[in-house]
């Protein structure tokens, strides 16, 4: 653990992505506080409706899995592809911080709906979001690093072993797509069943 912490501290990009994640999780968590009462009521209604559907076993797991997989895989492919361009870095960062914002927003929204007793529900419900942030953190790092490598080769004329670098980046793309599918399975099939226990 100390070795990982030391590596993160020495790597400015990894550290920046963590700092951004923390900041936007906090912003997302505070955002519901500035919403109108009507919007808060709408949030409560949507969350309550979702939890009720789980309790009544009205959730279509297959449809949920297809929808979740499609979204997660698409965002993964977009982030990965943006790493192949010189202009992709701002968009990769935006995707990363947006995921963090949504996680913070989701946690507070559940607290608004269920109060303190909703802490367990909030944690379970956000397990996929937490895993998503972890994956986004790593994917953003590799995408930005690859994009930076392209920049250095074009404008600073640095020589790189493109065959090795590209092959590694392709393997990373496959890994993160599989990771996205696993998160979708957890989100669509496992989490709803866990929530029925509370």
N, C-alpha and C positions, 0 to 999 in steps of 0.2 A: 504493500500500500504506500509506504514511504517513497519507494522507487517511482511509482506512478505519479504521486504528488510532485515529486522533484522534477519529473519529465514535463508535467503540465506547467509548472512555474517557469521552466526554462524555455518553453515553447510559447512565444507571444501570441500566435494565432489561436492555439487551443485555449489559452487563458482569456483572450478577448471574447471568444465564443461562449465561454462559461460565464463571464461577466455580463454579456448581453442577455444570456438566458436568465440569469438571476434578476436582472433589471426588469425584463419584460414579463417575467412571471409575477413579479411584485406589481407592476403596472396593471397587468390583467386582473390580479386579485383585488386591486383597489378600484378598478373601473366601474363595477356595479354600484359603488357608493354614489356615483354622480348621475346614475340613471334615474329617470322619473319613476314614480310609484307605479304607473301603468306598465312601464317596461319591466320593472321588478316582478309585478304580478304575472306578466306574460312568461317570464323566465320560470317562476315557480310553477305555473300551469304546465309548461312543457316538460319540466323535470318530473313533476308528479304524474303526469300522463304516461311518461316513459316507464317510471318505476311501477305504476299500476299495471301496465301491459306485461311487464316481466312477471309480476305476482300472479296475474291471470293466465300466464303462459300464452300470451297472444303475439309473442315475438316470432317473426319468420326468420329463422336462423340462416337459411340458405340465401334469402334475399339480402339480409344484413351482411353476410360474408361477401357476397358478390359486390355489393355497394362499397363496403369498407376496403376490400382488396383493390377494386378499381381506383378508388381515390388515393390510397396509399402508394400503390405501384406507379400511378401517373405522376404524383408529386416526386417520388424517388427518381423516376426517369428524367423528369424535368431538371431536378437539382443536379443529377449526374451529368446530363447533357450540357448544362450551363457551364460545367467545369471545362468543357472542350472549347469554350469561347473566351475572348478577351473581355467581353462586356457582361459576363455572367455573374461576377462577384457580388454586385449590389443586390441582384435578384435572389441569389443563394442566401445571402444574409437576411433579406426580407422574409423568405420562407422560414428560415430558422427562428427568427424572433416572433413571427406570427404564431408558430406552433407553441412557443413559450407563453405568449400572451393568452392564447386560448386555454392553455392548461391552468394558468392563474385565474382566469375568468370562470372556468368550470368549477374549480375548487370553491371559490367564494359563492357562486350561484347555488351550489348544493347546501352550503352553510346557511344562506339566506332562506332556503326552502325548509330545511330540517333542523336548523340550529346546531347546538353543540353535539347532539346525538347523531348528527349526520357526518361526523368526522370519519367514522369507519366507512360509511357509504362513499364519502368524497375520495378517500384513499383508494378503495377498490375500483370505483368508477374511473379514476384517473390513472390506473396502472398502465393502460395502453398509451395514454398521453405522455407519461413519464418515460416509457420505453421509446416512444416516438421522438422525444427530445434528445435522448441518448443517441439514437440513430442519426437524428438530424445534426447533432453536434459533430459526430464523426464524419458523416457524409459531407457536411459543409466544409470541414477541415480539408478533406481530400480533394473536393471539387475546387476549392479556392487555391489549394497548393498546386494542383494540376494546371489551373488557369494561370497562376503566377509563373509556372515553369514555361508555359507557352510564351508569355510576355518576355521573359528573360532571354529565351532563344531567338525571338524575333528582333527585339530592340537592343538587347545587350550582347547578342551574338554568342551566348553561352552554348557550349556543346554538350548534348545529352544523349544517352543511349535510349532513343525513342522506342525501339522495339521492346525493350524491357519495361520501360515506364508505361507504355500504352497497354501492354499485356497485363500488368499489375492493375491498372485502372479499370480495365475490362472485367477482371476478376472481382474487383471491389463492387462494380456495378451489379454483377450477378448476386454477390453476397447481400447487398442492401435490398435488392428486389425480394430475395428469399426472406430477409429480415422483415420486410414490409408485409409479406404474406403471413408470417408467424404472428405479427402484431394484430393483423386483421382477424385471425382465428381466435386469438385471445379476446379481442374486443367484441366479436360477434357471437362467440359460442361459450367461452369460459366465464367472462365477466357477468353476463346476465344470470347465469346459474349461481354464481357466488352471491350476487345481490339478493337472490331469493332467500338466502339464509338470514337476512337482517330485516 
